Amino acid sequence: MRTLIKNVEIVTMDSDNHYYPSGVILFSGDTIEYVGIEQNLPANLNENTEKVKEIDGRGMLALPGFVNAHTHSAMTIFRGYADNLPLWEWLTTRIWPLEEKLQPGYTYWLSMLAAAEMISAGVTAFSDMYMFMTDTAKAVEDSGMRAVLARGLMGPDDQSEQRHKEVEELAEWRYRAEGRIHMMISPHAVYTCSPEYLKTCRKLAEKYQTGIHIHMSETAKEVADCVREYGKTPVRHLYDLGIFELPVAAAHCVHLTDDDMDLMAENHVKAIHCPSSNMKLASGFAPVDKMIERGITVALGSDGAASSNNLSIFKEMSLASLIAKGYTGNATALSAETAVKMATIMGAKALMLQDEIGSLEPGKKADIQLIDMSGPHYYPKEDPLVHLVYSGYSGDVDTVIINGKIVMEHRKLTTIDLEQVYREVDNVARKIK
């Protein structure tokens, strides 16, 4: 089946920043064939015996699907559970004790809830670090989403062997679901992994020929403890252990020195900015402007719903831009266009999927969102990206296409029975809380 989206405003986010006030997008199967003005459509469009499905995009903005580059999808169960606490107290007194009650099977429904929320907000791909990740892989397969999954690793301790077994089980899901499932290796952080165990994680990443997804320099306490124990910052510590010799996506990156950022730039470490979580847990403000000035790829993540309360990349775009301006005292810091790049092509780079997703151009996967810009908050008509970042919200997303398949049409999810998900999540909540 070939599909043609017509009469749509298109922001491609490609390297040349192509913009079409009224254009078309043609895709066949899971791949984009053409993006541009209707007059230049392939001449053989109607010669193919396959029927061409048409979607009227009038009043819509077409964008690449958003990338949520750092989350813990099954933590939807902890939404609103532990508020008004700093990170360490939040983890040790509330979250970790409750996580002990999670069982295989539970996280499928919790991840389906996250998938429903993300699709509804224009997110087509996400990077996840948690437990029972084959459950999440099954949720990715059933929901139609694209994901880079990783079993969170800590240690060494008496659970290390079981966690490594889960890594092996997850590896069996790699490239399944029409190629929508990928994996990384995820040591949790320098404060939960010994130096030798971090080296073990590096060997795992080498074994599976993938990258590393890790929390890094999230809080002042993390940095101070690392300096006290090892005589160096978390960034320098990971560099000295050889972790940066592999592709690294580092979540948070709030407390960085100039030397830290220079090391990240020199070693092509990707930073994932999670402004909602960082503010809510009082972790601080990441120096995004300084990272971008150094050429560091900075993506956006929601973190888990336990800390940010929702999985909206719309919210993260807006906060990222506003915080950067307020934090630096520079009104030109982190423009709306940059925020959208962080949510799309930069997110794809952080997931090492930039050749597949992150922009609308021929040869890439048909991961597309159509945003309804007919609401009063988009008038008068100006720069669509400015309106999107500062005026838009998740409920404006009308239609979402992933891998060429419509997973939400006119705000109705097509792959997820939301009422069933609600019932199953309520069952899980009764069992663990």
C-alpha positions as CSV (number, residue, x, y, z in Angstrom):
1,M,0.0,0.0,0.0
2,R,1.2,3.4,-0.9
3,T,0.0,6.4,1.1
4,L,-0.1,10.0,0.1
5,I,-0.5,12.8,2.6
6,K,-1.8,15.9,0.7
7,N,-2.3,19.6,1.4
8,V,-0.1,19.5,4.5
9,E,2.4,22.0,5.9
10,I,5.7,20.2,6.2
11,V,8.8,20.8,8.3
12,T,11.2,18.1,7.3
13,M,14.0,18.6,9.9
14,D,16.5,17.4,7.3
15,S,20.0,18.8,6.9
16,D,18.8,21.6,4.6
17,N,15.8,22.5,6.8
18,H,13.3,22.1,3.9
19,Y,9.9,23.6,4.5
20,Y,6.8,23.3,2.4
21,P,3.8,25.5,3.3
22,S,1.6,23.2,1.3
23,G,3.2,19.9,0.2
24,V,2.8,16.1,0.0
25,I,4.4,13.1,1.6
26,L,4.4,9.8,-0.3
27,F,5.4,6.6,1.4
28,S,5.3,3.0,0.4
29,G,5.2,0.3,3.0
30,D,7.4,1.5,5.8
31,T,9.6,3.9,3.7
32,I,9.2,7.5,2.6
33,E,9.4,7.9,-1.2
34,Y,8.9,11.6,-1.7
35,V,8.5,14.8,0.3
36,G,7.9,18.1,-1.4
37,I,5.4,20.0,-3.6
38,E,2.6,18.1,-5.3
39,Q,3.7,19.1,-8.8
40,N,6.9,17.2,-8.5
41,L,5.3,13.9,-7.4
42,P,6.7,10.8,-9.2
43,A,5.1,10.5,-12.6
44,N,4.3,6.9,-12.2
45,L,2.2,7.4,-9.0
46,N,-1.0,6.2,-10.6
47,E,0.6,3.6,-12.9
48,N,1.1,1.2,-10.0
49,T,-1.7,-1.3,-9.7
50,E,-1.6,-0.9,-5.9
51,K,-4.3,1.5,-4.5
52,V,-2.9,4.8,-3.2
53,K,-4.5,5.7,0.1
54,E,-4.9,9.5,0.5
55,I,-4.8,11.4,3.8
56,D,-6.0,15.1,3.7
57,G,-3.6,17.0,5.8
58,R,-5.4,20.4,5.5
59,G,-4.8,22.5,8.6
60,M,-2.1,20.1,9.8
61,L,1.6,20.4,10.3
62,A,3.6,17.3,9.4
63,L,6.7,16.6,11.4
64,P,8.9,13.6,12.0
65,G,7.7,11.7,15.0
66,F,9.2,12.8,18.3
67,V,11.9,10.8,20.0
68,N,11.8,10.3,23.7
69,A,15.5,9.6,24.2
70,H,15.4,8.7,27.9
71,T,12.5,7.1,29.9
72,H,11.5,4.2,32.1
73,S,8.2,3.4,30.5
74,A,6.9,0.9,33.1
75,M,7.3,3.6,35.8
76,T,3.9,4.8,34.8
77,I,2.7,2.8,37.8
78,F,4.5,5.3,40.1
79,R,3.0,8.5,38.6
80,G,2.2,10.9,41.4
81,Y,3.4,8.4,44.0
82,A,6.4,10.1,45.5
83,D,6.4,13.9,45.1
84,N,8.4,16.7,46.7
85,L,11.5,14.7,47.3
86,P,15.1,15.0,46.1
87,L,16.5,12.2,43.9
88,W,18.4,10.2,46.5
89,E,15.6,10.2,49.0
90,W,13.0,9.6,46.3
91,L,14.9,6.6,45.0
92,T,15.9,4.9,48.3
93,T,12.8,5.5,50.4
94,R,10.0,5.3,47.9
95,I,10.8,4.0,44.4
96,W,13.3,1.2,45.0
97,P,11.3,-0.5,47.8
98,L,8.1,-0.5,45.6
99,E,10.1,-1.8,42.5
100,E,10.9,-4.9,44.5
101,K,7.2,-5.8,44.2
102,L,7.1,-5.6,40.4
103,Q,6.8,-9.0,38.7
104,P,7.2,-10.3,35.2
105,G,4.0,-9.6,33.3
106,Y,3.2,-6.4,35.2
107,T,5.5,-4.3,33.1
108,Y,3.8,-5.3,29.8
109,W,0.7,-3.4,30.8
110,L,2.6,-0.5,32.4
111,S,4.6,-0.2,29.1
112,M,1.4,-0.3,27.1
113,L,0.1,2.6,29.1
114,A,3.3,4.5,28.4
115,A,3.0,3.6,24.7
116,A,-0.5,4.9,24.6
117,E,0.5,8.1,26.2
118,M,3.5,8.6,24.0
119,I,1.7,7.9,20.7
120,S,-1.0,10.3,21.8
121,A,1.7,13.0,22.2
122,G,3.4,12.4,18.8
123,V,6.3,10.2,20.1
124,T,7.1,7.5,17.7
125,A,10.4,6.2,19.2
126,F,11.7,5.9,22.7
127,S,14.8,4.7,24.6
128,D,14.0,2.8,27.7
129,M,16.1,1.5,30.6
130,Y,14.3,-0.7,33.2
131,M,13.6,-4.2,34.3
132,F,11.6,-7.1,32.7
133,M,12.4,-5.6,29.3
134,T,11.0,-8.5,27.3
135,D,7.6,-7.3,28.6
136,T,8.4,-3.9,27.2
137,A,9.6,-5.4,24.0
138,K,6.3,-7.2,23.6
139,A,4.5,-3.9,24.3
140,V,6.6,-2.2,21.6
141,E,5.6,-5.0,19.2
142,D,1.9,-4.8,19.9
143,S,1.6,-1.0,20.1
144,G,3.5,-0.5,16.8
145,M,6.1,1.8,18.4
146,R,9.9,2.0,17.7
147,A,12.2,1.6,20.7
148,V,15.8,1.1,21.9
149,L,15.5,-1.1,25.0
150,A,18.0,-1.8,27.7
151,R,17.9,-3.8,31.0
152,G,19.1,-1.5,33.7
153,L,22.3,-2.9,35.3
154,M,23.7,-2.4,38.8
155,G,26.4,-4.2,40.6
156,P,28.0,-6.4,41.2
157,D,25.5,-7.9,43.7
158,D,23.4,-11.0,44.1
159,Q,21.0,-10.0,41.3
160,S,23.7,-9.4,38.7
161,E,23.4,-12.8,37.2
162,Q,19.7,-12.5,36.8
163,R,20.0,-9.1,35.2
164,H,22.5,-10.5,32.7
165,K,20.1,-13.3,31.9
166,E,17.5,-10.7,31.1
167,V,19.9,-8.9,28.8
168,E,20.3,-12.2,26.9
169,E,16.5,-12.6,26.7
170,L,16.2,-9.1,25.4
171,A,18.8,-9.7,22.8
172,E,16.5,-12.3,21.3
173,W,14.0,-9.5,20.6
174,R,16.5,-7.4,18.8
175,Y,15.3,-6.4,15.2
176,R,12.0,-8.1,15.8
177,A,8.6,-6.3,15.1
178,E,9.5,-5.4,11.5
179,G,12.9,-4.1,12.8
180,R,11.4,-1.6,15.3
181,I,13.2,-3.1,18.3
182,H,16.8,-2.2,19.1
183,M,18.9,-2.5,22.2
184,M,21.6,-0.9,24.3
185,I,23.5,-1.9,27.4
186,S,22.6,0.3,30.4
187,P,24.7,0.5,33.5
188,H,22.5,2.6,35.8
189,A,25.0,5.1,37.0
190,V,28.5,5.5,38.6
191,Y,27.0,5.4,42.1
192,T,25.3,2.0,41.5
193,C,28.0,0.3,39.5
194,S,31.6,-0.4,40.6
195,P,34.5,0.5,38.2
196,E,35.0,-3.2,37.4
197,Y,31.3,-3.7,36.8
198,L,31.2,-0.7,34.5
199,K,34.0,-2.5,32.5
200,T,31.8,-5.6,32.5
201,C,29.0,-3.5,31.0
202,R,31.4,-2.3,28.4
203,K,32.2,-5.9,27.4
204,L,28.5,-6.6,27.1
205,A,28.1,-3.7,24.8
206,E,31.0,-4.9,22.7
207,K,29.5,-8.4,22.7
208,Y,26.2,-7.2,21.3
209,Q,27.9,-4.5,19.2
210,T,25.7,-1.7,20.6
211,G,26.0,1.5,22.6
212,I,25.7,2.4,26.2
213,H,22.8,4.3,27.9
214,I,23.6,5.6,31.3
215,H,22.6,8.2,33.9
216,M,25.4,10.7,34.2
217,S,26.1,13.7,36.5
218,E,22.4,14.1,37.4
219,T,22.9,15.6,40.8
220,A,25.5,17.6,42.8
221,K,25.6,14.7,45.3
222,E,26.4,12.2,42.5
223,V,29.3,14.4,41.4
224,A,30.6,15.1,44.9
225,D,30.4,11.4,45.9
226,C,32.3,10.4,42.8
227,V,35.0,13.0,43.4
228,R,35.4,11.9,47.0
229,E,35.6,8.2,46.1
230,Y,37.5,8.3,42.9
231,G,39.1,11.7,42.8
232,K,37.3,12.7,39.6
233,T,33.9,13.6,38.2
234,P,31.6,11.0,36.8
235,V,32.4,12.1,33.2
236,R,36.2,11.7,33.8
237,H,35.6,8.5,35.6
238,L,33.7,6.9,32.7
239,Y,36.3,8.3,30.3
240,D,39.2,6.7,32.2
241,L,37.3,3.4,32.3
242,G,37.1,3.4,28.5
243,I,33.3,3.7,28.4
244,F,33.5,6.5,25.9
245,E,35.3,4.3,23.4
246,L,31.8,3.1,22.6
247,P,28.8,5.1,21.5
248,V,27.3,6.6,24.7
249,A,23.9,8.3,25.4
250,A,24.1,10.0,28.8
251,A,20.9,11.0,30.5
252,H,20.7,14.3,32.5
253,C,24.2,15.8,32.3
254,V,23.2,18.5,34.8
255,H,26.4,19.1,36.8
256,L,29.2,19.3,34.3
257,T,32.6,21.1,34.3
258,D,34.2,22.6,31.2
259,D,36.6,19.7,31.2
260,D,33.6,17.3,31.3
261,M,32.0,18.9,28.3
262,D,35.2,19.0,26.4
263,L,35.6,15.2,27.0
264,M,32.0,14.6,25.9
265,A,32.5,16.6,22.7
266,E,35.9,14.9,21.9
267,N,34.3,11.5,22.4
268,H,31.0,12.2,20.7
269,V,29.0,11.4,23.8
270,K,25.3,12.2,23.3
271,A,23.5,14.1,26.1
272,I,19.9,13.6,26.9
273,H,18.2,16.6,28.5
274,C,15.3,15.9,30.9
275,P,14.2,19.3,32.1
276,S,10.9,18.3,33.8
277,S,12.5,15.6,35.9
278,N,15.6,17.7,36.7
279,M,13.4,20.5,38.1
280,K,10.9,18.3,39.9
281,L,13.6,16.4,41.8
282,A,15.6,19.7,42.3
283,S,18.6,18.3,40.5
284,G,19.4,21.6,38.7
285,F,19.7,23.0,35.3
286,A,21.8,21.3,32.6
287,P,24.2,23.7,30.7
288,V,22.5,22.8,27.4
289,D,23.8,26.0,25.7
290,K,27.4,25.2,26.5
291,M,27.0,21.7,25.3
292,I,25.5,22.8,22.0
293,E,28.3,25.4,21.6
294,R,30.8,22.5,21.8
295,G,29.0,20.5,19.1
296,I,27.6,18.0,21.5
297,T,24.4,16.3,20.3
298,V,21.7,17.1,22.9
299,A,18.4,15.1,22.7
300,L,15.3,15.3,24.9
301,G,13.8,12.8,27.3
302,S,10.9,12.8,29.6
303,D,12.5,10.4,32.2
304,G,9.9,8.1,33.8
305,A,6.5,9.3,34.7
306,A,7.4,8.7,38.4
307,S,9.6,11.8,38.3
308,S,8.2,13.9,35.4
309,N,4.6,12.8,35.8
310,N,4.0,12.6,32.1
311,L,5.8,11.5,28.9
312,S,5.2,14.6,26.8
313,I,8.0,15.8,24.6
314,F,5.9,18.9,23.8
315,K,6.4,19.8,27.5
316,E,10.1,19.0,27.4
317,M,10.7,21.2,24.3
318,S,9.0,24.2,25.8
319,L,10.7,23.8,29.2
320,A,14.1,23.2,27.6
321,S,13.9,26.5,25.6
322,L,12.5,28.6,28.4
323,I,14.9,27.3,31.1
324,A,17.9,27.9,28.8
325,K,16.8,31.5,28.4
326,G,16.1,32.1,32.0
327,Y,19.2,30.2,33.3
328,T,21.6,32.0,31.0
329,G,20.0,35.4,31.0
330,N,20.2,35.2,27.2
331,A,17.0,35.5,25.3
332,T,18.6,34.0,22.2
333,A,19.6,30.8,23.9
334,L,18.0,27.5,22.6
335,S,15.6,28.7,20.0
336,A,12.3,26.9,19.2
337,E,13.9,25.4,16.1
338,T,16.8,24.0,18.2
339,A,14.2,22.5,20.6
340,V,12.4,20.7,17.8
341,K,15.7,19.4,16.5
342,M,16.5,18.0,20.0
343,A,13.1,16.3,19.9
344,T,13.6,14.8,16.4
345,I,16.9,14.4,14.5
346,M,19.0,14.9,17.6
347,G,17.0,12.2,19.4
348,A,17.5,9.9,16.5
349,K,21.3,10.5,16.7
350,A,21.2,9.7,20.4
351,L,19.5,6.4,19.7
352,M,21.9,5.7,16.7
353,L,18.9,5.6,14.4
354,Q,19.6,8.8,12.4
355,D,19.8,6.9,9.2
356,E,16.3,5.6,9.8
357,I,14.3,8.3,11.5
358,G,14.4,11.9,12.8
359,S,13.6,13.7,9.6
360,L,11.1,13.5,6.7
361,E,13.1,12.6,3.6
362,P,13.1,9.8,1.0
363,G,14.7,6.5,2.2
364,K,13.8,7.0,5.8
365,K,11.1,5.2,7.7
366,A,7.6,6.6,7.6
367,D,7.5,7.8,11.2
368,I,5.2,10.9,10.9
369,Q,3.0,12.9,13.1
370,L,0.3,15.3,11.9
371,I,-0.4,18.1,14.3
372,D,-3.7,20.0,14.1
373,M,-2.8,23.7,14.0
374,S,-6.4,25.0,13.7
375,G,-6.8,25.9,17.4
376,P,-6.8,29.5,18.6
377,H,-3.4,29.1,20.3
378,Y,-1.9,28.8,16.8
379,Y,-3.3,32.1,15.5
380,P,-2.3,34.5,14.0
381,K,-0.1,32.3,11.7
382,E,3.6,32.9,12.2
383,D,6.6,30.5,12.4
384,P,5.0,27.1,12.9
385,L,7.9,25.9,15.1
386,V,7.7,28.9,17.4
387,H,4.0,28.2,17.9
388,L,4.6,24.5,18.3
389,V,7.2,25.0,21.1
390,Y,5.6,27.8,23.0
391,S,1.9,27.4,22.3
392,G,1.4,23.8,21.4
393,Y,0.5,20.8,23.6
394,S,0.2,17.1,23.2
395,G,-3.5,17.1,22.5
396,D,-2.9,18.8,19.2
397,V,-1.5,15.7,17.7
398,D,-4.1,14.3,15.4
399,T,-2.6,11.4,13.5
400,V,0.6,9.3,14.1
401,I,2.2,6.9,11.6
402,I,5.0,4.6,12.6
403,N,6.9,2.4,10.1
404,G,4.2,3.3,7.6
405,K,1.3,2.1,9.8
406,I,-1.3,4.4,11.3
407,V,-1.3,3.9,15.0
408,M,-3.5,6.9,15.9
409,E,-6.0,8.5,13.5
410,H,-8.0,11.6,14.5
411,R,-7.0,11.1,18.2
412,K,-8.1,7.5,18.2
413,L,-5.5,4.8,19.0
414,T,-5.7,2.0,16.5
415,T,-3.3,-0.6,18.1
416,I,-4.1,-0.2,21.8
417,D,-7.3,-0.9,23.7
418,L,-7.0,1.9,26.2
419,E,-9.8,0.7,28.4
420,Q,-8.3,-2.7,28.8
421,V,-4.9,-1.1,29.6
422,Y,-6.5,1.0,32.3
423,R,-8.1,-2.1,33.9
424,E,-4.9,-4.1,33.9
425,V,-2.9,-1.2,35.3
426,D,-5.4,-0.8,38.1
427,N,-4.9,-4.5,38.8
428,V,-1.2,-4.0,39.1
429,A,-1.6,-1.0,41.3
430,R,-3.8,-3.0,43.8
431,K,-1.1,-5.7,44.0
432,I,1.9,-3.6,44.7
433,K,0.8,-0.5,46.5
